[in-house]
Amino acid sequence: MFEVLADEVNTRVIANVSAIVAVVGIVIPFLLAVVQYRADRKLAARDAVLTTLETWGTRDNANERFEATEILKKYNSDDLTLGEILDDPVMSSKVISFLDTNEYLALYTLVDGDIGMRVDISKRMQRGAILRYWNSSNSFVRELRKHTENPKLYREFERLAKVFSE
């Protein structure tokens, strides 16, 4: 009688262990895939930031920054409205590209870890430009946030300007 019970217990244990092994065989590869996916996304984001920063100092980019700040000056002096800028594909492209570049720069500077620049070094190198750029785009960004109903739009650019102004 005890042998029959022992055999039945052994059969159940083997079935349970087999089920656990099968589940683990499914769960572990899934978890590894999730970890790899997150790592790939992080690398892709880093590569996008680094590509943006590589173009930051080029002559073409300097011209685009100048053109974008000129458009923002007209906006700040009420010569252009948000709608006029957004409706014009050339102007909106220049201004949005300018803001995106500054957002990427802010993310790169403020992020901790392997891709983050030290804020103190970045502050010495770019403080004046970032403060000028934020001051020229501050009111535009605030109105754009209301227009798009996205209060987080260019938040890191704003945060970097605040850090640099201290």
DSSP file (Angstrom, degrees, kcal/mol; ACC not computed):
  #  RESIDUE AA STRUCTURE BP1 BP2  ACC     N-H-->O    O-->H-N    N-H-->O    O-->H-N    TCO  KAPPA ALPHA  PHI   PSI    X-CA   Y-CA   Z-CA
    1    1 A M     >        0   0    0      0, 0.0     4,-2.2     0, 0.0     5,-0.2   0.000 360.0 360.0 360.0 -44.8    0.0    0.0    0.0
    2    2 A F  H  >  +     0   0    0      1,-0.2     4,-2.8     2,-0.2     5,-0.2   0.857 360.0  55.6 -65.0 -32.4    2.8    2.4    0.9
    3    3 A E  H  > S+     0   0    0      2,-0.2     4,-2.6     1,-0.2    -1,-0.2   0.894 106.4  49.8 -66.4 -38.6    4.5    1.5   -2.3
    4    4 A V  H  > S+     0   0    0      2,-0.2     4,-2.3     1,-0.2    -2,-0.2   0.924 113.5  46.0 -65.3 -44.2    1.4    2.5   -4.4
    5    5 A L  H  X S+     0   0    0     -4,-2.2     4,-2.8     2,-0.2    -2,-0.2   0.910 112.6  50.7 -64.0 -42.1    1.2    5.8   -2.5
    6    6 A A  H  X S+     0   0    0     -4,-2.8     4,-2.7     2,-0.2    -2,-0.2   0.910 111.1  48.5 -63.0 -41.6    4.9    6.4   -3.0
    7    7 A D  H  X S+     0   0    0     -4,-2.6     4,-2.4     2,-0.2    -1,-0.2   0.895 112.4  48.8 -64.0 -40.3    4.6    5.6   -6.7
    8    8 A E  H  X S+     0   0    0     -4,-2.3     4,-2.4     2,-0.2    -2,-0.2   0.913 112.3  48.0 -66.9 -42.0    1.6    8.0   -7.0
    9    9 A V  H  X S+     0   0    0     -4,-2.8     4,-2.9     2,-0.2     5,-0.2   0.931 112.1  49.8 -62.8 -45.9    3.5   10.7   -5.1
   10   10 A N  H  X S+     0   0    0     -4,-2.7     4,-2.7     1,-0.2    -2,-0.2   0.905 110.3  50.6 -59.6 -42.0    6.5   10.2   -7.3
   11   11 A T  H  X S+     0   0    0     -4,-2.4     4,-2.3     2,-0.2    -1,-0.2   0.918 112.9  45.8 -62.4 -44.1    4.4   10.4  -10.5
   12   12 A R  H  X S+     0   0    0     -4,-2.4     4,-2.9     2,-0.2    -2,-0.2   0.909 112.8  50.1 -65.7 -42.5    2.8   13.7   -9.2
   13   13 A V  H  X S+     0   0    0     -4,-2.9     4,-3.0     2,-0.2     5,-0.2   0.928 111.8  48.1 -61.8 -45.2    6.2   15.1   -8.3
   14   14 A I  H  X S+     0   0    0     -4,-2.7     4,-2.4    -5,-0.2    -1,-0.2   0.911 112.7  48.7 -63.0 -41.6    7.6   14.3  -11.7
   15   15 A A  H  X S+     0   0    0     -4,-2.3     4,-2.2     2,-0.2    -2,-0.2   0.914 113.8  46.5 -63.7 -43.3    4.5   15.8  -13.4
   16   16 A N  H  X S+     0   0    0     -4,-2.9     4,-2.6     2,-0.2    -2,-0.2   0.913 113.0  48.6 -66.2 -42.8    4.8   19.0  -11.3
   17   17 A V  H  X S+     0   0    0     -4,-3.0     4,-2.7     2,-0.2    -2,-0.2   0.906 111.2  51.0 -63.3 -40.8    8.6   19.2  -11.9
   18   18 A S  H  X S+     0   0    0     -4,-2.4     4,-2.2    -5,-0.2    -2,-0.2   0.905 111.0  48.3 -62.5 -41.4    8.0   18.7  -15.6
   19   19 A A  H  X S+     0   0    0     -4,-2.2     4,-2.5     2,-0.2    -2,-0.2   0.911 112.0  49.0 -65.4 -41.8    5.3   21.5  -15.6
   20   20 A I  H  X S+     0   0    0     -4,-2.6     4,-2.8     2,-0.2     5,-0.2   0.922 111.2  49.6 -63.8 -44.0    7.7   23.8  -13.7
   21   21 A V  H  X S+     0   0    0     -4,-2.7     4,-2.4     1,-0.2    -1,-0.2   0.899 111.0  50.4 -61.7 -40.6   10.5   23.1  -16.1
   22   22 A A  H  X S+     0   0    0     -4,-2.2     4,-0.9     2,-0.2    -2,-0.2   0.922 112.6  46.1 -64.1 -44.1    8.2   23.8  -19.1
   23   23 A V  H >X S+     0   0    0     -4,-2.5     4,-3.2     1,-0.2     3,-0.8   0.932 113.4  48.6 -64.2 -45.8    7.0   27.1  -17.6
   24   24 A V  H 3X S+     0   0    0     -4,-2.8     4,-2.4     1,-0.3    -1,-0.2   0.882 106.6  58.2 -61.2 -37.9   10.6   28.2  -16.7
   25   25 A G  H 3< S+     0   0    0     -4,-2.4    -1,-0.3    -5,-0.2    -2,-0.2   0.745 114.9  36.9 -64.0 -23.3   11.6   27.2  -20.3
   26   26 A I  H <X S+     0   0    0     -4,-0.9     4,-1.5    -3,-0.8    -2,-0.2   0.843 117.6  48.9 -92.1 -43.6    9.0   29.7  -21.6
   27   27 A V  H  X S+     0   0    0     -4,-3.2     4,-2.8     2,-0.2     5,-0.2   0.915 106.6  53.7 -68.0 -45.3    9.4   32.4  -18.9
   28   28 A I  H  X S+     0   0    0     -4,-2.4     4,-2.6     1,-0.2     5,-0.2   0.932 110.1  45.9 -61.8 -48.2   13.2   32.8  -19.0
   29   29 A P  H  > S+     0   0    0      0, 0.0     4,-2.2     0, 0.0    -1,-0.2   0.893 113.3  52.0 -61.2 -35.5   13.5   33.3  -22.8
   30   30 A F  H  X S+     0   0    0     -4,-1.5     4,-2.2     2,-0.2    -2,-0.2   0.943 110.8  46.5 -63.5 -46.7   10.7   35.8  -22.6
   31   31 A L  H  X S+     0   0    0     -4,-2.8     4,-2.5     1,-0.2    -1,-0.2   0.896 112.0  51.1 -62.9 -40.3   12.4   37.7  -19.8
   32   32 A L  H  X S+     0   0    0     -4,-2.6     4,-2.5    -5,-0.2    -1,-0.2   0.887 109.0  51.5 -63.8 -38.2   15.7   37.7  -21.7
   33   33 A A  H  X S+     0   0    0     -4,-2.2     4,-2.5    -5,-0.2    -2,-0.2   0.899 110.0  49.4 -64.8 -40.1   13.9   39.0  -24.8
   34   34 A V  H  X S+     0   0    0     -4,-2.2     4,-2.5     2,-0.2    -2,-0.2   0.928 111.8  48.2 -64.2 -45.3   12.4   41.9  -22.7
   35   35 A V  H  X S+     0   0    0     -4,-2.5     4,-2.2     1,-0.2    -2,-0.2   0.918 113.4  47.5 -62.0 -43.5   15.8   42.8  -21.2
   36   36 A Q  H  X S+     0   0    0     -4,-2.5     4,-2.7     2,-0.2    -1,-0.2   0.899 110.3  52.6 -64.6 -41.1   17.4   42.7  -24.7
   37   37 A Y  H  X S+     0   0    0     -4,-2.5     4,-2.4     2,-0.2    -2,-0.2   0.924 110.6  47.2 -60.7 -45.4   14.6   44.8  -26.1
   38   38 A R  H  X S+     0   0    0     -4,-2.5     4,-2.2     2,-0.2    -1,-0.2   0.904 112.4  49.4 -64.0 -41.0   15.0   47.4  -23.4
   39   39 A A  H  X S+     0   0    0     -4,-2.2     4,-2.4     2,-0.2    -2,-0.2   0.909 110.8  50.2 -64.3 -41.6   18.8   47.5  -23.9
   40   40 A D  H  X S+     0   0    0     -4,-2.7     4,-2.5     2,-0.2    -2,-0.2   0.898 110.5  49.7 -63.8 -40.5   18.3   47.9  -27.7
   41   41 A R  H  X S+     0   0    0     -4,-2.4     4,-2.4     2,-0.2    -1,-0.2   0.901 110.5  50.3 -64.4 -40.1   15.9   50.8  -27.2
   42   42 A K  H  X S+     0   0    0     -4,-2.2     4,-2.4     2,-0.2    -2,-0.2   0.916 112.2  47.0 -65.0 -42.9   18.4   52.4  -24.8
   43   43 A L  H  X S+     0   0    0     -4,-2.4     4,-2.8     2,-0.2    -2,-0.2   0.901 111.3  51.3 -65.1 -40.5   21.2   52.1  -27.3
   44   44 A A  H  X S+     0   0    0     -4,-2.5     4,-2.2     2,-0.2    -2,-0.2   0.908 110.9  48.5 -63.4 -41.0   19.0   53.4  -30.2
   45   45 A A  H  X S+     0   0    0     -4,-2.4     4,-2.3     2,-0.2    -2,-0.2   0.916 112.1  49.1 -64.3 -42.8   18.1   56.4  -28.1
   46   46 A R  H  X S+     0   0    0     -4,-2.4     4,-2.9     1,-0.2    -2,-0.2   0.920 110.7  50.3 -62.5 -43.6   21.8   57.0  -27.2
   47   47 A D  H  X S+     0   0    0     -4,-2.8     4,-2.4     1,-0.2    -1,-0.2   0.883 109.5  51.2 -63.0 -38.5   22.7   56.7  -30.9
   48   48 A A  H  X S+     0   0    0     -4,-2.2     4,-2.1     2,-0.2    -1,-0.2   0.918 112.2  46.6 -64.5 -42.6   20.0   59.2  -31.9
   49   49 A V  H  X S+     0   0    0     -4,-2.3     4,-2.6     2,-0.2    -2,-0.2   0.935 112.9  48.8 -64.2 -46.2   21.3   61.7  -29.3
   50   50 A L  H  X S+     0   0    0     -4,-2.9     4,-2.0     1,-0.2    -2,-0.2   0.884 110.3  51.3 -64.0 -37.9   24.9   61.2  -30.3
   51   51 A T  H  X S+     0   0    0     -4,-2.4     4,-1.2     2,-0.2    -1,-0.2   0.913 111.1  48.6 -63.2 -42.7   24.0   61.7  -34.0
   52   52 A T  H  X S+     0   0    0     -4,-2.1     4,-0.6     1,-0.2     3,-0.4   0.918 111.7  49.1 -62.3 -43.4   22.2   64.9  -33.1
   53   53 A L  H >X S+     0   0    0     -4,-2.6     3,-0.6     1,-0.2     4,-0.5   0.822 102.8  61.5 -69.2 -29.8   25.1   66.2  -31.1
   54   54 A E  H 3< S+     0   0    0     -4,-2.0     3,-0.3     1,-0.2    -1,-0.2   0.857 108.2  43.9 -62.4 -33.5   27.6   65.4  -33.9
   55   55 A T  H >< S+     0   0    0     -4,-1.2     3,-1.3    -3,-0.4     6,-0.3   0.566  90.1  92.1 -86.4  -8.3   25.7   67.8  -36.1
   56   56 A W  H << S+     0   0    0     -3,-0.6    -1,-0.2    -4,-0.6    -2,-0.2   0.876  91.6  37.3 -55.7 -43.6   25.4   70.5  -33.4
   57   57 A G  T 3< S+     0   0    0     -4,-0.5    -1,-0.3    -3,-0.3    -2,-0.1   0.394  89.9 116.4 -94.4   4.6   28.6   72.3  -34.2
   58   58 A T  S <> S-     0   0    0     -3,-1.3     4,-2.2     1,-0.1     5,-0.1  -0.317  74.1-118.1 -74.3 158.4   28.5   72.0  -38.0
   59   59 A R  H  > S+     0   0    0      1,-0.2     4,-2.2     2,-0.2     5,-0.2   0.903 114.6  52.6 -61.0 -43.3   28.2   75.1  -40.2
   60   60 A D  H  > S+     0   0    0      1,-0.2     4,-2.2     2,-0.2    -1,-0.2   0.916 110.3  48.2 -60.2 -42.3   24.8   74.0  -41.6
   61   61 A N  H  > S+     0   0    0     -6,-0.3     4,-2.8     1,-0.2    -1,-0.2   0.877 107.7  55.1 -66.9 -36.5   23.5   73.5  -38.1
   62   62 A A  H  X S+     0   0    0     -4,-2.2     4,-2.3     2,-0.2    -1,-0.2   0.908 108.9  48.5 -62.6 -40.7   24.7   77.0  -37.1
   63   63 A N  H  X S+     0   0    0     -4,-2.2     4,-2.7     2,-0.2    -2,-0.2   0.907 112.1  48.7 -64.6 -41.3   22.8   78.5  -40.0
   64   64 A E  H  X S+     0   0    0     -4,-2.2     4,-2.6     2,-0.2    -2,-0.2   0.899 110.5  50.5 -66.6 -39.4   19.7   76.6  -39.1
   65   65 A R  H  X S+     0   0    0     -4,-2.8     4,-2.6     2,-0.2    -2,-0.2   0.925 111.6  49.1 -62.1 -42.9   20.0   77.7  -35.4
   66   66 A F  H  X S+     0   0    0     -4,-2.3     4,-2.1     2,-0.2    -2,-0.2   0.937 112.3  47.4 -61.3 -47.0   20.4   81.3  -36.6
   67   67 A E  H  X S+     0   0    0     -4,-2.7     4,-2.0     1,-0.2    -2,-0.2   0.901 112.4  49.9 -62.7 -41.0   17.3   81.0  -38.8
   68   68 A A  H  X S+     0   0    0     -4,-2.6     4,-2.3     1,-0.2    -1,-0.2   0.914 110.5  49.0 -64.5 -42.7   15.3   79.4  -36.1
   69   69 A T  H  X S+     0   0    0     -4,-2.6     4,-2.1     1,-0.2    -1,-0.2   0.850 109.0  53.8 -67.4 -31.7   16.2   82.1  -33.6
   70   70 A E  H  X S+     0   0    0     -4,-2.1     4,-1.9     2,-0.2    -1,-0.2   0.907 109.0  48.5 -66.0 -40.8   15.3   84.8  -36.1
   71   71 A I  H  X S+     0   0    0     -4,-2.0     4,-2.0     1,-0.2    -2,-0.2   0.917 112.1  49.3 -63.0 -43.0   11.9   83.2  -36.5
   72   72 A L  H  X S+     0   0    0     -4,-2.3     4,-2.9     2,-0.2    -2,-0.2   0.847 106.4  56.1 -66.9 -33.6   11.5   83.1  -32.7
   73   73 A K  H  X S+     0   0    0     -4,-2.1     4,-1.7     2,-0.2    -1,-0.2   0.920 108.0  48.4 -62.0 -42.4   12.6   86.7  -32.5
   74   74 A K  H  <>S+     0   0    0     -4,-1.9     5,-2.7     2,-0.2     6,-1.3   0.884 111.7  50.0 -64.5 -38.0    9.7   87.6  -34.9
   75   75 A Y  H ><5S+     0   0    0     -4,-2.0     3,-1.6     4,-0.2    -2,-0.2   0.932 110.4  49.7 -63.3 -45.7    7.4   85.5  -32.8
   76   76 A N  H 3<5S+     0   0    0     -4,-2.9    -2,-0.2     1,-0.3    -1,-0.2   0.779 110.1  50.4 -66.6 -27.0    8.5   87.3  -29.6
   77   77 A S  T 3<5S-     0   0    0     -4,-1.7    -1,-0.3    -5,-0.2    -2,-0.2   0.248 117.8-113.1 -94.1  13.8    8.0   90.7  -31.1
   78   78 A D  T < 5S+     0   0    0     -3,-1.6    -3,-0.2     2,-0.2    -2,-0.1   0.662  86.7 119.0  64.9  19.7    4.5   89.7  -32.2
   79   79 A D  S   <S+     0   0    0     -5,-2.7     2,-0.3    -6,-0.2    -4,-0.2   0.710  80.0  31.6 -82.1 -21.4    5.4   89.8  -35.9
   80   80 A L  S    S-     0   0    0     -6,-1.3     2,-0.2    -8,-0.1    -2,-0.2  -0.974  75.2-145.7-132.7 148.2    4.5   86.1  -36.2
   81   81 A T     >  -     0   0    0     -2,-0.3     4,-2.1     1,-0.1     5,-0.2  -0.664  31.3-108.4-105.3 167.0    2.0   84.0  -34.4
   82   82 A L  H  > S+     0   0    0     -2,-0.2     4,-2.8     1,-0.2     5,-0.2   0.928 120.8  52.1 -57.1 -45.9    2.2   80.4  -33.4
   83   83 A G  H  > S+     0   0    0      1,-0.2     4,-2.3     2,-0.2    -1,-0.2   0.891 107.2  51.3 -60.5 -41.8   -0.3   79.5  -36.0
   84   84 A E  H  > S+     0   0    0      2,-0.2     4,-1.0     1,-0.2    -1,-0.2   0.896 113.0  46.0 -63.3 -39.7    1.6   81.3  -38.8
   85   85 A I  H  < S+     0   0    0     -4,-2.1     7,-0.6     1,-0.2     3,-0.4   0.939 115.1  45.5 -68.4 -46.1    4.8   79.4  -37.8
   86   86 A L  H  < S+     0   0    0     -4,-2.8    -2,-0.2     1,-0.2    -1,-0.2   0.815 111.1  53.7 -68.7 -29.4    3.1   76.0  -37.6
   87   87 A D  H  < S+     0   0    0     -4,-2.3    -1,-0.2    -5,-0.2    -2,-0.2   0.726  95.4  75.8 -77.1 -21.5    1.3   76.5  -40.9
   88   88 A D  S  X S-     0   0    0     -4,-1.0     4,-3.0    -3,-0.4     5,-0.3  -0.820  71.4-156.3 -92.9 113.8    4.5   77.3  -42.8
   89   89 A P  H  > S+     0   0    0      0, 0.0     4,-1.7     0, 0.0    -1,-0.2   0.837  91.0  48.3 -61.4 -33.2    6.3   74.0  -43.3
   90   90 A V  H  > S+     0   0    0      2,-0.2     4,-2.1     3,-0.2     5,-0.2   0.954 116.0  41.7 -71.8 -49.1    9.7   75.7  -43.7
   91   91 A M  H  > S+     0   0    0      1,-0.2     4,-2.6     2,-0.2     5,-0.2   0.935 116.4  48.2 -64.2 -45.4    9.4   77.8  -40.6
   92   92 A S  H  X S+     0   0    0     -4,-3.0     4,-2.8    -7,-0.6     5,-0.3   0.901 110.8  52.1 -64.4 -38.6    7.9   75.1  -38.4
   93   93 A S  H  X S+     0   0    0     -4,-1.7     4,-2.2    -5,-0.3    -1,-0.2   0.920 111.8  46.1 -61.9 -43.5   10.5   72.6  -39.6
   94   94 A K  H  X S+     0   0    0     -4,-2.1     4,-2.1     2,-0.2    -2,-0.2   0.929 116.8  43.1 -65.9 -45.3   13.4   75.0  -38.6
   95   95 A V  H  X S+     0   0    0     -4,-2.6     4,-2.6     2,-0.2     5,-0.2   0.931 116.4  46.1 -69.5 -45.0   11.9   75.9  -35.2
   96   96 A I  H  X S+     0   0    0     -4,-2.8     4,-3.0    -5,-0.2     5,-0.2   0.909 113.3  50.1 -65.7 -41.0   10.9   72.4  -34.3
   97   97 A S  H  X S+     0   0    0     -4,-2.2     4,-2.5    -5,-0.3    -1,-0.2   0.914 111.0  50.2 -61.0 -42.6   14.2   71.0  -35.4
   98   98 A F  H  X S+     0   0    0     -4,-2.1     4,-1.9    -5,-0.2    -2,-0.2   0.925 113.7  44.5 -59.8 -47.4   16.0   73.7  -33.3
   99   99 A L  H  X S+     0   0    0     -4,-2.6     4,-2.2     2,-0.2    -2,-0.2   0.901 112.4  52.0 -67.2 -40.9   13.9   72.8  -30.2
  100  100 A D  H  X S+     0   0    0     -4,-3.0     4,-2.8     2,-0.2     5,-0.2   0.918 108.2  51.6 -61.0 -43.4   14.3   69.1  -30.7
  101  101 A T  H  X S+     0   0    0     -4,-2.5     4,-2.4     1,-0.2    -1,-0.2   0.908 111.2  47.1 -61.1 -42.4   18.1   69.5  -30.9
  102  102 A N  H  X S+     0   0    0     -4,-1.9     4,-2.3     2,-0.2    -1,-0.2   0.856 110.7  52.6 -68.8 -33.9   18.1   71.5  -27.7
  103  103 A E  H  X S+     0   0    0     -4,-2.2     4,-2.7     2,-0.2    -2,-0.2   0.927 110.6  47.5 -65.1 -44.6   15.9   68.9  -26.0
  104  104 A Y  H  X S+     0   0    0     -4,-2.8     4,-2.8     2,-0.2    -2,-0.2   0.914 111.4  50.9 -62.1 -42.6   18.3   66.1  -27.1
  105  105 A L  H  X S+     0   0    0     -4,-2.4     4,-2.2    -5,-0.2    -1,-0.2   0.913 111.0  48.9 -60.9 -42.3   21.3   68.1  -25.8
  106  106 A A  H  X S+     0   0    0     -4,-2.3     4,-2.7     2,-0.2     5,-0.2   0.924 111.6  48.8 -63.7 -44.7   19.5   68.6  -22.5
  107  107 A L  H  X S+     0   0    0     -4,-2.7     4,-1.9     1,-0.2    -2,-0.2   0.925 112.1  48.9 -60.3 -44.5   18.7   64.9  -22.2
  108  108 A Y  H  < S+     0   0    0     -4,-2.8     9,-2.0     1,-0.2    -1,-0.2   0.879 115.5  44.0 -63.0 -38.7   22.3   64.0  -23.0
  109  109 A T  H  < S+     0   0    0     -4,-2.2    -2,-0.2     7,-0.2    -1,-0.2   0.879 119.2  39.6 -74.9 -39.2   23.6   66.5  -20.4
  110  110 A L  H  < S+     0   0    0     -4,-2.7     2,-0.2    -5,-0.2    -2,-0.2   0.647  89.7 101.5 -91.3 -15.7   21.2   65.7  -17.6
  111  111 A V     <  -     0   0    0     -4,-1.9     2,-0.2    -5,-0.2    -4,-0.0  -0.504  65.6-137.9 -73.7 133.7   21.0   61.9  -17.9
  112  112 A D        +     0   0    0     -2,-0.2     3,-0.3     3,-0.1     2,-0.3  -0.536  62.0  44.8 -82.1 156.8   23.1   59.9  -15.4
  113  113 A G  S >  S-     0   0    0     -2,-0.2     3,-0.6     1,-0.2    -2,-0.0  -0.711 108.9 -24.2 111.9-159.8   25.0   56.9  -16.6
  114  114 A D  T 3  S+     0   0    0     -2,-0.3    -1,-0.2     1,-0.2    -2,-0.0   0.718 134.7  38.8 -71.0 -21.9   27.2   56.1  -19.5
  115  115 A I  T 3  S+     0   0    0     -3,-0.3     2,-0.3     2,-0.1    -1,-0.2   0.546  90.3 107.0-104.4  -5.5   25.8   58.6  -22.0
  116  116 A G    <   -     0   0    0     -3,-0.6    -7,-0.2    -6,-0.1     2,-0.2  -0.526  61.4-140.0 -76.8 133.1   25.3   61.6  -19.6
  117  117 A M        -     0   0    0     -9,-2.0     2,-0.4    -2,-0.3    -2,-0.1  -0.584  33.1 -98.8 -81.0 152.5   27.7   64.5  -19.8
  118  118 A R     >  -     0   0    0     -2,-0.2     4,-2.3     1,-0.2     3,-0.3  -0.604  29.3-137.4 -71.1 130.2   28.8   66.0  -16.6
  119  119 A V  H  > S+     0   0    0     -2,-0.4     4,-2.9     1,-0.2     5,-0.2   0.862  99.7  56.6 -60.1 -38.4   26.7   69.0  -16.0
  120  120 A D  H  > S+     0   0    0      2,-0.2     4,-1.7     1,-0.2    -1,-0.2   0.897 110.0  44.1 -65.2 -38.6   29.5   71.2  -14.8
  121  121 A I  H  > S+     0   0    0     -3,-0.3     4,-1.8     2,-0.2    -1,-0.2   0.937 116.0  47.1 -68.8 -45.8   31.6   70.6  -18.0
  122  122 A S  H  X S+     0   0    0     -4,-2.3     4,-3.0     1,-0.2     5,-0.3   0.880 108.9  56.1 -62.0 -37.8   28.6   71.1  -20.2
  123  123 A K  H  X S+     0   0    0     -4,-2.9     4,-1.6    -5,-0.2     5,-0.2   0.906 107.9  47.7 -62.6 -41.7   27.7   74.3  -18.3
  124  124 A R  H  < S+     0   0    0     -4,-1.7    -1,-0.2    -5,-0.2    -2,-0.2   0.864 118.8  41.0 -66.0 -34.6   31.1   75.8  -19.0
  125  125 A M  H  < S+     0   0    0     -4,-1.8    -2,-0.2    -5,-0.1    -1,-0.2   0.847 132.9  14.2 -82.7 -35.1   30.9   74.9  -22.7
  126  126 A Q  H  X S+     0   0    0     -4,-3.0     4,-2.7    -5,-0.2     5,-0.3   0.330  84.7 111.1-129.2   6.5   27.3   75.7  -23.5
  127  127 A R  H  X S+     0   0    0     -4,-1.6     4,-2.6    -5,-0.3     5,-0.2   0.922  83.5  45.2 -54.4 -52.8   25.8   77.8  -20.7
  128  128 A G  H  > S+     0   0    0     -5,-0.2     4,-2.4     1,-0.2    -1,-0.2   0.912 115.5  46.4 -60.8 -44.6   25.5   81.1  -22.7
  129  129 A A  H  > S+     0   0    0      2,-0.2     4,-3.1     1,-0.2     5,-0.2   0.933 113.2  48.3 -64.8 -46.2   24.0   79.5  -25.8
  130  130 A I  H  X S+     0   0    0     -4,-2.7     4,-2.8     1,-0.2     5,-0.2   0.919 113.0  47.8 -63.0 -43.1   21.5   77.3  -23.9
  131  131 A L  H  X S+     0   0    0     -4,-2.6     4,-2.7    -5,-0.3    -1,-0.2   0.919 114.1  47.2 -64.5 -42.3   20.3   80.3  -21.8
  132  132 A R  H  X S+     0   0    0     -4,-2.4     4,-2.1    -5,-0.2    -2,-0.2   0.932 113.9  47.9 -61.3 -45.7   20.0   82.5  -25.0
  133  133 A Y  H  X S+     0   0    0     -4,-3.1     4,-1.4     2,-0.2    -2,-0.2   0.904 113.8  46.3 -65.2 -40.7   18.2   79.7  -26.8
  134  134 A W  H  X S+     0   0    0     -4,-2.8     4,-2.0    -5,-0.2     3,-0.3   0.935 111.5  51.5 -67.7 -43.5   15.8   79.1  -24.0
  135  135 A N  H  < S+     0   0    0     -4,-2.7     4,-0.4     1,-0.2    -2,-0.2   0.869 112.3  47.0 -60.8 -35.7   15.1   82.8  -23.5
  136  136 A S  H  < S+     0   0    0     -4,-2.1    -1,-0.2    -5,-0.2     4,-0.2   0.762 123.3  33.1 -77.4 -23.0   14.3   83.2  -27.2
  137  137 A S  H  X S+     0   0    0     -4,-1.4     4,-2.9    -3,-0.3     5,-0.2   0.497  89.8  97.3-110.6  -3.9   12.0   80.1  -27.3
  138  138 A N  H  X S+     0   0    0     -4,-2.0     4,-2.3     1,-0.2     5,-0.2   0.920  89.3  40.1 -53.3 -55.5   10.5   80.1  -23.8
  139  139 A S  H  > S+     0   0    0     -4,-0.4     4,-2.1     1,-0.2    -1,-0.2   0.870 115.6  52.6 -67.9 -34.9    7.2   81.9  -24.7
  140  140 A F  H  > S+     0   0    0     -4,-0.2     4,-2.7     2,-0.2    -1,-0.2   0.934 110.3  48.0 -63.1 -45.8    6.9   79.9  -27.9
  141  141 A V  H  X S+     0   0    0     -4,-2.9     4,-2.5     1,-0.2    -2,-0.2   0.908 110.2  51.9 -62.4 -42.7    7.3   76.6  -26.1
  142  142 A R  H  X S+     0   0    0     -4,-2.3     4,-1.6    -5,-0.2    -1,-0.2   0.912 113.3  43.6 -62.2 -42.4    4.8   77.6  -23.5
  143  143 A E  H  X S+     0   0    0     -4,-2.1     4,-2.7     2,-0.2    -1,-0.2   0.887 112.4  53.4 -69.8 -37.6    2.2   78.4  -26.1
  144  144 A L  H  X S+     0   0    0     -4,-2.7     4,-2.6     2,-0.2     6,-0.2   0.879 105.4  54.7 -63.8 -37.6    3.1   75.3  -28.1
  145  145 A R  H  X>S+     0   0    0     -4,-2.5     5,-1.8     2,-0.2     4,-0.9   0.917 111.5  44.2 -61.1 -43.2    2.5   73.2  -24.9
  146  146 A K  H  <5S+     0   0    0     -4,-1.6     3,-0.4     3,-0.2    -2,-0.2   0.927 113.6  50.9 -65.9 -44.4   -1.0   74.7  -24.6
  147  147 A H  H  <5S+     0   0    0     -4,-2.7    -2,-0.2     1,-0.2    -1,-0.2   0.887 119.6  34.9 -61.2 -41.8   -1.7   74.2  -28.3
  148  148 A T  H  <5S-     0   0    0     -4,-2.6    -1,-0.2    -5,-0.2    -2,-0.2   0.502 103.6-128.7 -90.9  -5.4   -0.6   70.6  -28.3
  149  149 A E  T  <5 +     0   0    0     -4,-0.9    -3,-0.2    -3,-0.4    -4,-0.1   0.885  69.9 127.3  55.1  41.1   -2.0   69.9  -24.8
  150  150 A N    > < -     0   0    0     -5,-1.8     3,-1.6    -6,-0.2    -1,-0.2  -0.824  36.4-179.2-128.8  91.1    1.4   68.4  -23.9
  151  151 A P  T 3  S+     0   0    0      0, 0.0    -1,-0.1     0, 0.0    -6,-0.1   0.628  81.2  60.5 -67.5 -11.8    2.8   70.1  -20.8
  152  152 A K  T >  S+     0   0    0     -7,-0.1     3,-1.9     2,-0.1     4,-0.3   0.457  72.0 129.0 -93.9  -1.0    5.9   67.9  -21.0
  153  153 A L  T <  S-     0   0    0     -3,-1.6    -8,-0.1     1,-0.3    -9,-0.0  -0.368  88.5  -9.3 -61.3 123.3    7.0   69.2  -24.4
  154  154 A Y  T 3> S+     0   0    0     -2,-0.2     4,-1.8     1,-0.1    -1,-0.3   0.781  88.8 145.6  58.1  32.0   10.6   70.4  -24.3
  155  155 A R  H <>  +     0   0    0     -3,-1.9     4,-2.5     1,-0.2     5,-0.1   0.869  67.3  52.1 -65.0 -38.5   10.7   70.0  -20.5
  156  156 A E  H  > S+     0   0    0     -4,-0.3     4,-2.6     2,-0.2    -1,-0.2   0.866 106.6  53.5 -70.2 -34.8   14.3   68.8  -20.4
  157  157 A F  H  > S+     0   0    0      2,-0.2     4,-2.0     1,-0.2    -1,-0.2   0.926 111.9  45.9 -61.1 -45.2   15.4   71.9  -22.4
  158  158 A E  H  X S+     0   0    0     -4,-1.8     4,-2.1     2,-0.2    -2,-0.2   0.911 112.3  50.8 -63.7 -42.6   13.7   74.1  -19.9
  159  159 A R  H  X S+     0   0    0     -4,-2.5     4,-2.5     1,-0.2    -2,-0.2   0.896 108.6  51.6 -63.8 -40.3   15.2   72.1  -17.0
  160  160 A L  H  X S+     0   0    0     -4,-2.6     4,-2.8     1,-0.2    -1,-0.2   0.913 108.3  51.5 -63.1 -41.7   18.7   72.5  -18.4
  161  161 A A  H  X S+     0   0    0     -4,-2.0     4,-1.5     2,-0.2    -1,-0.2   0.897 110.4  49.3 -61.2 -39.6   18.2   76.2  -18.8
  162  162 A K  H  X S+     0   0    0     -4,-2.1     4,-0.6     2,-0.2    -2,-0.2   0.917 111.6  48.5 -65.3 -42.4   17.2   76.4  -15.1
  163  163 A V  H >< S+     0   0    0     -4,-2.5     3,-0.9     1,-0.2    -2,-0.2   0.923 113.5  47.5 -62.0 -43.5   20.2   74.3  -14.0
  164  164 A F  H 3< S+     0   0    0     -4,-2.8    -1,-0.2     1,-0.2    -2,-0.2   0.747 105.7  58.9 -71.6 -23.9   22.5   76.6  -16.1
  165  165 A S  H 3<        0   0    0     -4,-1.5    -1,-0.2     1,-0.2    -2,-0.2   0.621 360.0 360.0 -81.7 -10.5   20.9   79.8  -14.7
  166  166 A E    <<        0   0    0     -3,-0.9    -1,-0.2    -4,-0.6    -2,-0.1   0.468 360.0 360.0 -80.7 360.0   21.8   78.8  -11.1
